[in-house]
Amino acid sequence: MVKFEPIPRPSKVESPTIPADRGLVAVGEPAYYAVTDKVHTLPAGLWDSNVVSTNEFVNLEKGVFVRLYSPLNVVMETVWTLRENEKGGVDLIEDVLIKASRLLVGTVKNMCNTNWKTFHGRIVDVMKESSS
């Protein structure tokens, strides 16, 4: 992620909803952000480009729902929840649904698989800051 900034609800989002079939309950209104990511289109950083996506964040009873709208009709819906584990700690669980053309699904999935550690680390840092 290169940068992010809050934005008003985009016109393409007629009425914000979370998927009913996933058993999610919203506990607040959505917040919207313009997020700029650096996307590597060729190996070794030979041709990188900045891609701006619209992100919709909704607080849930037990986590956060995020819908990402990217260029080329890429839509990702992600649910992050916290779950207690057997060791008395907490696990961060991520459930992702990717909607994209067949040509792009592999690229988007690869980005998710490569960047999750960095992104989850940022989420944990924010959680630690807000709890102190």
N, C-alpha and C positions, 0 to 999 in steps of 0.2 A: 504494500500500500504506500503510495506516494503522499497522498493527503486526503482529508475529508472535511466537509463543511455542511452545517445544517441548512436545509432548504425547506420552503413551504411544500405542501402536498402537491405533487405534479398533476397536471391536467389529465395525463393518461391513466391515473388512478381514480376512477369514478367513485367507487366506494370501497374503502379498504376493508378486506375481510381476511380471516385466516381459514384454512381448509377445515371444513366441518368433519371430514372423514378421518381426521388424525386425533380426535379427542382433545383438542386444545381449547383452553379458556383464556381469553384476553382479560387483563386487569387494568388496561389503560388505553389511551389513544395512541396511534402510531406516531413515530418520529421519523423524519425523512432526512437523508444525507446524500450529497453528491460525493462519490468516492472515486479517486483516481488511482488506478493500478498500473504498474509497468508490466507489460506483456511481452514476453520474449517470443518473437515470431520466427527467428532463425537461431540455430545453435550458436553458442559462444558469444551471445550478445551482439551479433552482427547487425541485427535490425530489430530494435526494441521500439515499442510504441506505447504511449499513454492512452489508456482506455478509461473513460468516465462512465460510471454506472450509477443508477439511482438505487439506494438501499432503503427499505422500509423496515423499521424495528418496532416490534410489539411485545411489551412485557406480558408474560404468561404467569399463571399461578405457580408453576414450577420451572420457569426458565424464560427463554427469549425466542421469539419467532422472527426470522429475517427473510424478506423477499428481496431479491436482487434483480434489477432489470438492466441488462447490458445491451450494447449494440448487437446487431445481427440476430435479434429476437432470442437472445439467451435469457432465460429466467431460471433462477435457482431459489428454492425454498428450503430454508435450514431451520431446524429446531435444536436449540442447545438446552439441555437440562442437567441438573446436578442429581447424582444418585449416591447414597451411602454405600460403601463397599464393606466386605467382610472384615477388613483390617481396622475399621473405625474411621476411615478417611472418606473422602468424597471423590467421585469420578465425574469428569465433565463428558457428557455424552452428546455426540453430534449426529443428527439424522438429516441427510441432504437429498433433495429431489431436484434433478437437473432436467430442464426442458430446453432443448436446442436441436438444430438440424443434425443429421447423422454425421456430417462433415466436422461439426464443432464439438460434439459430445466428448470425444476422446481428449481433445485439448483442454476443455473445461474440467473434466475429471482429473486429468494429470495435474492441473494447477491446484485443484483441491487437495490431492494427495501429497503434493510437494510443499504446500504452504500451511498446512494445518498446524504444525508445531509452533510456528511463529505466531499465527493468529490466535491460537489457544493461549499461548504465553501472554499475549497482550490482554486477553480477556481476564486471565487470572491476576495480572498486575492491577488492572482496574478494580477488580473485586477486592483485592487486598487494600488498595488505597481507600476505597469507599467504606471499608469496615473499620479503619483506624481513626 
